Amino acid sequence: MLYAVVARCPVFGGKVASFDATKAKAVPGVKTVVEISRGVAVVADNTWAAMQGRRALTVKWDEGANAGASKRNHQ
């Protein structure tokens, strides 16, 4: 069995511009790193390795049309 952790854009509607999986793949237990429709998945032998691989992953996001949106102050 393999486990995956997904890195998703912090902005709704954003997508991956680019990513560097070098450090993530160096984590013991990480099998592969793949781009998916809503982010980047780190696939590993166990959840701990998948989480550590995700932390080591470098992703540049294209935040899209919502990049300038901010929280609104509702009074």
PDB file of N, CA, C and O in Angstrom:
ATOM      1  N   MET A   1       0.837  -1.166   0.000  1.00  0.00           N
ATOM      2  CA  MET A   1       0.000   0.000   0.000  1.00  0.00           C
ATOM      3  C   MET A   1       0.888   1.235   0.000  1.00  0.00           C
ATOM      4  O   MET A   1       1.928   1.265   0.658  1.00  0.00           O
ATOM      5  N   LEU A   2       0.472   2.247  -0.738  1.00  0.00           N
ATOM      6  CA  LEU A   2       1.167   3.521  -0.772  1.00  0.00           C
ATOM      7  C   LEU A   2       0.249   4.604  -0.217  1.00  0.00           C
ATOM      8  O   LEU A   2      -0.972   4.449  -0.200  1.00  0.00           O
ATOM      9  N   TYR A   3       0.848   5.693   0.233  1.00  0.00           N
ATOM     10  CA  TYR A   3       0.117   6.816   0.813  1.00  0.00           C
ATOM     11  C   TYR A   3       0.502   8.082   0.075  1.00  0.00           C
ATOM     12  O   TYR A   3       1.619   8.191  -0.432  1.00  0.00           O
ATOM     13  N   ALA A   4      -0.417   9.046   0.009  1.00  0.00           N
ATOM     14  CA  ALA A   4      -0.130  10.308  -0.677  1.00  0.00           C
ATOM     15  C   ALA A   4      -0.590  11.488   0.161  1.00  0.00           C
ATOM     16  O   ALA A   4      -1.584  11.420   0.884  1.00  0.00           O
ATOM     17  N   VAL A   5       0.157  12.560   0.041  1.00  0.00           N
ATOM     18  CA  VAL A   5      -0.209  13.844   0.626  1.00  0.00           C
ATOM     19  C   VAL A   5      -0.185  14.841  -0.523  1.00  0.00           C
ATOM     20  O   VAL A   5       0.739  14.834  -1.336  1.00  0.00           O
ATOM     21  N   VAL A   6      -1.209  15.708  -0.592  1.00  0.00           N
ATOM     22  CA  VAL A   6      -1.341  16.638  -1.706  1.00  0.00           C
ATOM     23  C   VAL A   6      -1.071  18.065  -1.241  1.00  0.00           C
ATOM     24  O   VAL A   6      -1.604  18.510  -0.224  1.00  0.00           O
ATOM     25  N   ALA A   7      -0.237  18.777  -1.998  1.00  0.00           N
ATOM     26  CA  ALA A   7      -0.027  20.208  -1.795  1.00  0.00           C
ATOM     27  C   ALA A   7      -0.990  20.924  -2.722  1.00  0.00           C
ATOM     28  O   ALA A   7      -0.984  20.692  -3.931  1.00  0.00           O
ATOM     29  N   ARG A   8      -1.818  21.793  -2.160  1.00  0.00           N
ATOM     30  CA  ARG A   8      -2.801  22.544  -2.957  1.00  0.00           C
ATOM     31  C   ARG A   8      -2.523  24.027  -2.848  1.00  0.00           C
ATOM     32  O   ARG A   8      -1.971  24.494  -1.852  1.00  0.00           O
ATOM     33  N   CYS A   9      -2.903  24.760  -3.867  1.00  0.00           N
ATOM     34  CA  CYS A   9      -2.710  26.209  -3.885  1.00  0.00           C
ATOM     35  C   CYS A   9      -3.494  26.847  -2.739  1.00  0.00           C
ATOM     36  O   CYS A   9      -4.640  26.471  -2.493  1.00  0.00           O
ATOM     37  N   PRO A  10      -2.892  27.805  -2.036  1.00  0.00           N
ATOM     38  CA  PRO A  10      -3.588  28.467  -0.942  1.00  0.00           C
ATOM     39  C   PRO A  10      -4.677  29.430  -1.410  1.00  0.00           C
ATOM     40  O   PRO A  10      -5.451  29.932  -0.595  1.00  0.00           O
ATOM     41  N   VAL A  11      -4.743  29.690  -2.712  1.00  0.00           N
ATOM     42  CA  VAL A  11      -5.760  30.588  -3.267  1.00  0.00           C
ATOM     43  C   VAL A  11      -6.732  29.768  -4.103  1.00  0.00           C
ATOM     44  O   VAL A  11      -6.319  29.009  -4.979  1.00  0.00           O
ATOM     45  N   PHE A  12      -8.039  29.924  -3.830  1.00  0.00           N
ATOM     46  CA  PHE A  12      -9.066  29.191  -4.563  1.00  0.00           C
ATOM     47  C   PHE A  12      -8.930  29.466  -6.061  1.00  0.00           C
ATOM     48  O   PHE A  12      -8.843  30.618  -6.487  1.00  0.00           O
ATOM     49  N   GLY A  13      -8.913  28.405  -6.841  1.00  0.00           N
ATOM     50  CA  GLY A  13      -8.832  28.526  -8.294  1.00  0.00           C
ATOM     51  C   GLY A  13      -7.406  28.588  -8.818  1.00  0.00           C
ATOM     52  O   GLY A  13      -7.198  28.641 -10.030  1.00  0.00           O
ATOM     53  N   GLY A  14      -6.416  28.582  -7.923  1.00  0.00           N
ATOM     54  CA  GLY A  14      -5.025  28.625  -8.344  1.00  0.00           C
ATOM     55  C   GLY A  14      -4.571  27.267  -8.864  1.00  0.00           C
ATOM     56  O   GLY A  14      -5.245  26.253  -8.683  1.00  0.00           O
ATOM     57  N   LYS A  15      -3.404  27.274  -9.517  1.00  0.00           N
ATOM     58  CA  LYS A  15      -2.861  26.030 -10.050  1.00  0.00           C
ATOM     59  C   LYS A  15      -1.340  26.064  -9.950  1.00  0.00           C
ATOM     60  O   LYS A  15      -0.752  27.097  -9.631  1.00  0.00           O
ATOM     61  N   VAL A  16      -0.721  24.942 -10.222  1.00  0.00           N
ATOM     62  CA  VAL A  16       0.731  24.821 -10.163  1.00  0.00           C
ATOM     63  C   VAL A  16       1.354  25.564 -11.337  1.00  0.00           C
ATOM     64  O   VAL A  16       0.988  25.338 -12.490  1.00  0.00           O
ATOM     65  N   ALA A  17       2.301  26.455 -11.035  1.00  0.00           N
ATOM     66  CA  ALA A  17       3.087  27.098 -12.092  1.00  0.00           C
ATOM     67  C   ALA A  17       4.322  26.231 -12.365  1.00  0.00           C
ATOM     68  O   ALA A  17       4.667  25.965 -13.516  1.00  0.00           O
ATOM     69  N   SER A  18       4.978  25.796 -11.285  1.00  0.00           N
ATOM     70  CA  SER A  18       6.123  24.902 -11.396  1.00  0.00           C
ATOM     71  C   SER A  18       6.399  24.296 -10.026  1.00  0.00           C
ATOM     72  O   SER A  18       5.919  24.792  -9.007  1.00  0.00           O
ATOM     73  N   PHE A  19       7.177  23.217 -10.015  1.00  0.00           N
ATOM     74  CA  PHE A  19       7.581  22.629  -8.742  1.00  0.00           C
ATOM     75  C   PHE A  19       8.913  21.920  -8.887  1.00  0.00           C
ATOM     76  O   PHE A  19       9.281  21.457  -9.967  1.00  0.00           O
ATOM     77  N   ASP A  20       9.632  21.846  -7.762  1.00  0.00           N
ATOM     78  CA  ASP A  20      10.913  21.154  -7.708  1.00  0.00           C
ATOM     79  C   ASP A  20      10.776  20.045  -6.674  1.00  0.00           C
ATOM     80  O   ASP A  20      10.594  20.316  -5.487  1.00  0.00           O
ATOM     81  N   ALA A  21      10.861  18.827  -7.113  1.00  0.00           N
ATOM     82  CA  ALA A  21      10.656  17.671  -6.245  1.00  0.00           C
ATOM     83  C   ALA A  21      11.965  17.065  -5.737  1.00  0.00           C
ATOM     84  O   ALA A  21      11.942  16.020  -5.087  1.00  0.00           O
ATOM     85  N   THR A  22      13.095  17.694  -6.016  1.00  0.00           N
ATOM     86  CA  THR A  22      14.396  17.122  -5.663  1.00  0.00           C
ATOM     87  C   THR A  22      14.498  16.775  -4.181  1.00  0.00           C
ATOM     88  O   THR A  22      14.838  15.643  -3.836  1.00  0.00           O
ATOM     89  N   LYS A  23      14.210  17.728  -3.306  1.00  0.00           N
ATOM     90  CA  LYS A  23      14.330  17.494  -1.862  1.00  0.00           C
ATOM     91  C   LYS A  23      13.272  16.510  -1.365  1.00  0.00           C
ATOM     92  O   LYS A  23      13.541  15.701  -0.478  1.00  0.00           O
ATOM     93  N   ALA A  24      12.077  16.580  -1.934  1.00  0.00           N
ATOM     94  CA  ALA A  24      11.006  15.666  -1.531  1.00  0.00           C
ATOM     95  C   ALA A  24      11.379  14.224  -1.870  1.00  0.00           C
ATOM     96  O   ALA A  24      11.143  13.320  -1.069  1.00  0.00           O
ATOM     97  N   LYS A  25      11.954  14.004  -3.043  1.00  0.00           N
ATOM     98  CA  LYS A  25      12.330  12.657  -3.465  1.00  0.00           C
ATOM     99  C   LYS A  25      13.500  12.101  -2.657  1.00  0.00           C
ATOM    100  O   LYS A  25      13.728  10.891  -2.636  1.00  0.00           O
ATOM    101  N   ALA A  26      14.240  12.992  -1.991  1.00  0.00           N
ATOM    102  CA  ALA A  26      15.368  12.557  -1.165  1.00  0.00           C
ATOM    103  C   ALA A  26      14.926  12.040   0.200  1.00  0.00           C
ATOM    104  O   ALA A  26      15.725  11.435   0.915  1.00  0.00           O
ATOM    105  N   VAL A  27      13.669  12.269   0.573  1.00  0.00           N
ATOM    106  CA  VAL A  27      13.143  11.794   1.853  1.00  0.00           C
ATOM    107  C   VAL A  27      12.990  10.271   1.778  1.00  0.00           C
ATOM    108  O   VAL A  27      12.363   9.756   0.852  1.00  0.00           O
ATOM    109  N   PRO A  28      13.559   9.552   2.744  1.00  0.00           N
ATOM    110  CA  PRO A  28      13.422   8.087   2.728  1.00  0.00           C
ATOM    111  C   PRO A  28      11.953   7.656   2.730  1.00  0.00           C
ATOM    112  O   PRO A  28      11.169   8.117   3.560  1.00  0.00           O
ATOM    113  N   GLY A  29      11.590   6.780   1.807  1.00  0.00           N
ATOM    114  CA  GLY A  29      10.224   6.283   1.716  1.00  0.00           C
ATOM    115  C   GLY A  29       9.397   6.944   0.628  1.00  0.00           C
ATOM    116  O   GLY A  29       8.376   6.395   0.214  1.00  0.00           O
ATOM    117  N   VAL A  30       9.815   8.114   0.156  1.00  0.00           N
ATOM    118  CA  VAL A  30       9.079   8.782  -0.923  1.00  0.00           C
ATOM    119  C   VAL A  30       9.361   8.046  -2.226  1.00  0.00           C
ATOM    120  O   VAL A  30      10.515   7.830  -2.597  1.00  0.00           O
ATOM    121  N   LYS A  31       8.290   7.665  -2.913  1.00  0.00           N
ATOM    122  CA  LYS A  31       8.406   6.907  -4.164  1.00  0.00           C
ATOM    123  C   LYS A  31       8.394   7.808  -5.391  1.00  0.00           C
ATOM    124  O   LYS A  31       9.197   7.629  -6.307  1.00  0.00           O
ATOM    125  N   THR A  32       7.478   8.781  -5.406  1.00  0.00           N
ATOM    126  CA  THR A  32       7.360   9.672  -6.560  1.00  0.00           C
ATOM    127  C   THR A  32       6.629  10.940  -6.152  1.00  0.00           C
ATOM    128  O   THR A  32       5.986  10.996  -5.104  1.00  0.00           O
ATOM    129  N   VAL A  33       6.740  11.955  -6.999  1.00  0.00           N
ATOM    130  CA  VAL A  33       6.035  13.212  -6.825  1.00  0.00           C
ATOM    131  C   VAL A  33       5.418  13.525  -8.178  1.00  0.00           C
ATOM    132  O   VAL A  33       6.124  13.562  -9.186  1.00  0.00           O
ATOM    133  N   VAL A  34       4.099  13.752  -8.213  1.00  0.00           N
ATOM    134  CA  VAL A  34       3.412  13.973  -9.481  1.00  0.00           C
ATOM    135  C   VAL A  34       2.471  15.166  -9.399  1.00  0.00           C
ATOM    136  O   VAL A  34       1.855  15.420  -8.364  1.00  0.00           O
ATOM    137  N   GLU A  35       2.373  15.888 -10.502  1.00  0.00           N
ATOM    138  CA  GLU A  35       1.395  16.974 -10.587  1.00  0.00           C
ATOM    139  C   GLU A  35       0.032  16.367 -10.887  1.00  0.00           C
ATOM    140  O   GLU A  35      -0.096  15.492 -11.743  1.00  0.00           O
ATOM    141  N   ILE A  36      -0.979  16.841 -10.175  1.00  0.00           N
ATOM    142  CA  ILE A  36      -2.359  16.424 -10.416  1.00  0.00           C
ATOM    143  C   ILE A  36      -3.178  17.673 -10.735  1.00  0.00           C
ATOM    144  O   ILE A  36      -2.649  18.784 -10.692  1.00  0.00           O
ATOM    145  N   SER A  37      -4.426  17.508 -11.046  1.00  0.00           N
ATOM    146  CA  SER A  37      -5.240  18.643 -11.497  1.00  0.00           C
ATOM    147  C   SER A  37      -5.329  19.787 -10.478  1.00  0.00           C
ATOM    148  O   SER A  37      -5.450  20.947 -10.874  1.00  0.00           O
ATOM    149  N   ARG A  38      -5.274  19.491  -9.200  1.00  0.00           N
ATOM    150  CA  ARG A  38      -5.410  20.544  -8.195  1.00  0.00           C
ATOM    151  C   ARG A  38      -4.188  20.747  -7.321  1.00  0.00           C
ATOM    152  O   ARG A  38      -4.285  21.357  -6.257  1.00  0.00           O
ATOM    153  N   GLY A  39      -3.045  20.249  -7.749  1.00  0.00           N
ATOM    154  CA  GLY A  39      -1.853  20.444  -6.949  1.00  0.00           C
ATOM    155  C   GLY A  39      -0.754  19.456  -7.289  1.00  0.00           C
ATOM    156  O   GLY A  39      -0.598  19.035  -8.436  1.00  0.00           O
ATOM    157  N   VAL A  40       0.014  19.092  -6.248  1.00  0.00           N
ATOM    158  CA  VAL A  40       1.130  18.162  -6.408  1.00  0.00           C
ATOM    159  C   VAL A  40       1.001  17.086  -5.336  1.00  0.00           C
ATOM    160  O   VAL A  40       0.847  17.399  -4.155  1.00  0.00           O
ATOM    161  N   ALA A  41       1.065  15.824  -5.741  1.00  0.00           N
ATOM    162  CA  ALA A  41       0.939  14.707  -4.810  1.00  0.00           C
ATOM    163  C   ALA A  41       2.307  14.084  -4.549  1.00  0.00           C
ATOM    164  O   ALA A  41       3.080  13.824  -5.471  1.00  0.00           O
ATOM    165  N   VAL A  42       2.583  13.851  -3.264  1.00  0.00           N
ATOM    166  CA  VAL A  42       3.801  13.148  -2.854  1.00  0.00           C
ATOM    167  C   VAL A  42       3.367  11.747  -2.442  1.00  0.00           C
ATOM    168  O   VAL A  42       2.575  11.593  -1.512  1.00  0.00           O
ATOM    169  N   VAL A  43       3.873  10.732  -3.119  1.00  0.00           N
ATOM    170  CA  VAL A  43       3.493   9.342  -2.886  1.00  0.00           C
ATOM    171  C   VAL A  43       4.645   8.635  -2.167  1.00  0.00           C
ATOM    172  O   VAL A  43       5.800   8.715  -2.584  1.00  0.00           O
ATOM    173  N   ALA A  44       4.299   7.935  -1.070  1.00  0.00           N
ATOM    174  CA  ALA A  44       5.339   7.317  -0.248  1.00  0.00           C
ATOM    175  C   ALA A  44       4.874   5.996   0.345  1.00  0.00           C
ATOM    176  O   ALA A  44       3.710   5.612   0.222  1.00  0.00           O
ATOM    177  N   ASP A  45       5.821   5.303   0.998  1.00  0.00           N
ATOM    178  CA  ASP A  45       5.546   4.030   1.651  1.00  0.00           C
ATOM    179  C   ASP A  45       4.652   4.156   2.876  1.00  0.00           C
ATOM    180  O   ASP A  45       3.937   3.219   3.229  1.00  0.00           O
ATOM    181  N   ASN A  46       4.696   5.327   3.527  1.00  0.00           N
ATOM    182  CA  ASN A  46       3.906   5.529   4.741  1.00  0.00           C
ATOM    183  C   ASN A  46       3.519   6.993   4.867  1.00  0.00           C
ATOM    184  O   ASN A  46       4.057   7.847   4.161  1.00  0.00           O
ATOM    185  N   THR A  47       2.592   7.282   5.763  1.00  0.00           N
ATOM    186  CA  THR A  47       2.094   8.656   5.888  1.00  0.00           C
ATOM    187  C   THR A  47       3.175   9.619   6.353  1.00  0.00           C
ATOM    188  O   THR A  47       3.233  10.755   5.881  1.00  0.00           O
ATOM    189  N   TRP A  48       4.030   9.183   7.269  1.00  0.00           N
ATOM    190  CA  TRP A  48       5.081  10.066   7.767  1.00  0.00           C
ATOM    191  C   TRP A  48       6.010  10.508   6.630  1.00  0.00           C
ATOM    192  O   TRP A  48       6.329  11.691   6.520  1.00  0.00           O
ATOM    193  N   ALA A  49       6.438   9.578   5.797  1.00  0.00           N
ATOM    194  CA  ALA A  49       7.311   9.913   4.672  1.00  0.00           C
ATOM    195  C   ALA A  49       6.595  10.837   3.696  1.00  0.00           C
ATOM    196  O   ALA A  49       7.205  11.766   3.165  1.00  0.00           O
ATOM    197  N   ALA A  50       5.316  10.597   3.453  1.00  0.00           N
ATOM    198  CA  ALA A  50       4.544  11.456   2.540  1.00  0.00           C
ATOM    199  C   ALA A  50       4.450  12.880   3.086  1.00  0.00           C
ATOM    200  O   ALA A  50       4.596  13.844   2.333  1.00  0.00           O
ATOM    201  N   MET A  51       4.208  13.016   4.390  1.00  0.00           N
ATOM    202  CA  MET A  51       4.123  14.349   5.002  1.00  0.00           C
ATOM    203  C   MET A  51       5.474  15.056   4.982  1.00  0.00           C
ATOM    204  O   MET A  51       5.542  16.253   4.700  1.00  0.00           O
ATOM    205  N   GLN A  52       6.546  14.328   5.277  1.00  0.00           N
ATOM    206  CA  GLN A  52       7.878  14.930   5.260  1.00  0.00           C
ATOM    207  C   GLN A  52       8.273  15.320   3.828  1.00  0.00           C
ATOM    208  O   GLN A  52       8.915  16.350   3.619  1.00  0.00           O
ATOM    209  N   GLY A  53       7.896  14.512   2.865  1.00  0.00           N
ATOM    210  CA  GLY A  53       8.148  14.844   1.466  1.00  0.00           C
ATOM    211  C   GLY A  53       7.397  16.083   1.046  1.00  0.00           C
ATOM    212  O   GLY A  53       7.928  16.919   0.315  1.00  0.00           O
ATOM    213  N   ARG A  54       6.166  16.209   1.499  1.00  0.00           N
ATOM    214  CA  ARG A  54       5.359  17.407   1.195  1.00  0.00           C
ATOM    215  C   ARG A  54       6.020  18.647   1.783  1.00  0.00           C
ATOM    216  O   ARG A  54       6.051  19.692   1.133  1.00  0.00           O
ATOM    217  N   ARG A  55       6.545  18.553   2.993  1.00  0.00           N
ATOM    218  CA  ARG A  55       7.219  19.701   3.613  1.00  0.00           C
ATOM    219  C   ARG A  55       8.476  20.099   2.856  1.00  0.00           C
ATOM    220  O   ARG A  55       8.841  21.274   2.828  1.00  0.00           O
ATOM    221  N   ALA A  56       9.139  19.130   2.243  1.00  0.00           N
ATOM    222  CA  ALA A  56      10.374  19.397   1.515  1.00  0.00           C
ATOM    223  C   ALA A  56      10.120  19.876   0.082  1.00  0.00           C
ATOM    224  O   ALA A  56      11.043  20.338  -0.589  1.00  0.00           O
ATOM    225  N   LEU A  57       8.903  19.772  -0.376  1.00  0.00           N
ATOM    226  CA  LEU A  57       8.532  20.126  -1.748  1.00  0.00           C
ATOM    227  C   LEU A  57       8.543  21.644  -1.942  1.00  0.00           C
ATOM    228  O   LEU A  57       8.100  22.390  -1.069  1.00  0.00           O
ATOM    229  N   THR A  58       9.052  22.093  -3.089  1.00  0.00           N
ATOM    230  CA  THR A  58       9.025  23.511  -3.442  1.00  0.00           C
ATOM    231  C   THR A  58       8.048  23.688  -4.593  1.00  0.00           C
ATOM    232  O   THR A  58       8.233  23.127  -5.673  1.00  0.00           O
ATOM    233  N   VAL A  59       6.989  24.487  -4.346  1.00  0.00           N
ATOM    234  CA  VAL A  59       5.972  24.711  -5.375  1.00  0.00           C
ATOM    235  C   VAL A  59       5.804  26.212  -5.599  1.00  0.00           C
ATOM    236  O   VAL A  59       5.722  26.983  -4.643  1.00  0.00           O
ATOM    237  N   LYS A  60       5.753  26.620  -6.862  1.00  0.00           N
ATOM    238  CA  LYS A  60       5.398  27.994  -7.224  1.00  0.00           C
ATOM    239  C   LYS A  60       3.987  27.931  -7.781  1.00  0.00           C
ATOM    240  O   LYS A  60       3.689  27.133  -8.669  1.00  0.00           O
ATOM    241  N   TRP A  61       3.122  28.787  -7.244  1.00  0.00           N
ATOM    242  CA  TRP A  61       1.712  28.760  -7.616  1.00  0.00           C
ATOM    243  C   TRP A  61       1.354  29.887  -8.574  1.00  0.00           C
ATOM    244  O   TRP A  61       1.873  30.998  -8.470  1.00  0.00           O
ATOM    245  N   ASP A  62       0.459  29.583  -9.507  1.00  0.00           N
ATOM    246  CA  ASP A  62      -0.202  30.589 -10.333  1.00  0.00           C
ATOM    247  C   ASP A  62      -1.536  30.814  -9.635  1.00  0.00           C
ATOM    248  O   ASP A  62      -2.448  29.995  -9.749  1.00  0.00           O
ATOM    249  N   GLU A  63      -1.647  31.913  -8.921  1.00  0.00           N
ATOM    250  CA  GLU A  63      -2.830  32.138  -8.076  1.00  0.00           C
ATOM    251  C   GLU A  63      -4.065  32.561  -8.863  1.00  0.00           C
ATOM    252  O   GLU A  63      -5.153  32.623  -8.292  1.00  0.00           O
ATOM    253  N   GLY A  64      -3.932  32.849 -10.139  1.00  0.00           N
ATOM    254  CA  GLY A  64      -5.075  33.129 -10.987  1.00  0.00           C
ATOM    255  C   GLY A  64      -5.804  34.411 -10.641  1.00  0.00           C
ATOM    256  O   GLY A  64      -5.237  35.329 -10.048  1.00  0.00           O
ATOM    257  N   ALA A  65      -7.072  34.457 -11.021  1.00  0.00           N
ATOM    258  CA  ALA A  65      -7.884  35.655 -10.872  1.00  0.00           C
ATOM    259  C   ALA A  65      -8.142  36.048  -9.424  1.00  0.00           C
ATOM    260  O   ALA A  65      -8.435  37.211  -9.145  1.00  0.00           O
ATOM    261  N   ASN A  66      -8.040  35.112  -8.513  1.00  0.00           N
ATOM    262  CA  ASN A  66      -8.318  35.405  -7.103  1.00  0.00           C
ATOM    263  C   ASN A  66      -7.077  35.844  -6.317  1.00  0.00           C
ATOM    264  O   ASN A  66      -7.142  36.000  -5.097  1.00  0.00           O
ATOM    265  N   ALA A  67      -5.969  36.039  -6.995  1.00  0.00           N
ATOM    266  CA  ALA A  67      -4.709  36.374  -6.313  1.00  0.00           C
ATOM    267  C   ALA A  67      -4.821  37.650  -5.494  1.00  0.00           C
ATOM    268  O   ALA A  67      -4.209  37.747  -4.431  1.00  0.00           O
ATOM    269  N   GLY A  68      -5.577  38.617  -5.953  1.00  0.00           N
ATOM    270  CA  GLY A  68      -5.685  39.893  -5.250  1.00  0.00           C
ATOM    271  C   GLY A  68      -6.816  39.945  -4.248  1.00  0.00           C
ATOM    272  O   GLY A  68      -6.978  40.945  -3.549  1.00  0.00           O
ATOM    273  N   ALA A  69      -7.588  38.900  -4.169  1.00  0.00           N
ATOM    274  CA  ALA A  69      -8.719  38.895  -3.241  1.00  0.00           C
ATOM    275  C   ALA A  69      -8.216  38.836  -1.799  1.00  0.00           C
ATOM    276  O   ALA A  69      -7.227  38.164  -1.506  1.00  0.00           O
ATOM    277  N   SER A  70      -8.890  39.531  -0.920  1.00  0.00           N
ATOM    278  CA  SER A  70      -8.526  39.495   0.489  1.00  0.00           C
ATOM    279  C   SER A  70      -9.794  39.310   1.308  1.00  0.00           C
ATOM    280  O   SER A  70     -10.907  39.418   0.793  1.00  0.00           O
ATOM    281  N   LYS A  71      -9.607  39.035   2.571  1.00  0.00           N
ATOM    282  CA  LYS A  71     -10.758  38.885   3.459  1.00  0.00           C
ATOM    283  C   LYS A  71     -11.499  40.203   3.554  1.00  0.00           C
ATOM    284  O   LYS A  71     -10.888  41.267   3.657  1.00  0.00           O
ATOM    285  N   ARG A  72     -12.791  40.125   3.518  1.00  0.00           N
ATOM    286  CA  ARG A  72     -13.608  41.346   3.610  1.00  0.00           C
ATOM    287  C   ARG A  72     -14.056  41.548   5.045  1.00  0.00           C
ATOM    288  O   ARG A  72     -14.338  40.595   5.772  1.00  0.00           O
ATOM    289  N   ASN A  73     -14.112  42.766   5.417  1.00  0.00           N
ATOM    290  CA  ASN A  73     -14.527  43.126   6.777  1.00  0.00           C
ATOM    291  C   ASN A  73     -16.048  43.285   6.794  1.00  0.00           C
ATOM    292  O   ASN A  73     -16.583  44.254   6.254  1.00  0.00           O
ATOM    293  N   HIS A  74     -16.726  42.348   7.403  1.00  0.00           N
ATOM    294  CA  HIS A  74     -18.182  42.391   7.502  1.00  0.00           C
ATOM    295  C   HIS A  74     -18.559  43.028   8.821  1.00  0.00           C
ATOM    296  O   HIS A  74     -18.226  42.506   9.885  1.00  0.00           O
ATOM    297  N   GLN A  75     -19.246  44.146   8.761  1.00  0.00           N
ATOM    298  CA  GLN A  75     -19.651  44.843   9.988  1.00  0.00           C
ATOM    299  C   GLN A  75     -21.132  44.830  10.164  1.00  0.00           C
ATOM    300  O   GLN A  75     -21.642  45.373  11.144  1.00  0.00           O
TER     301      GLN A  75
END
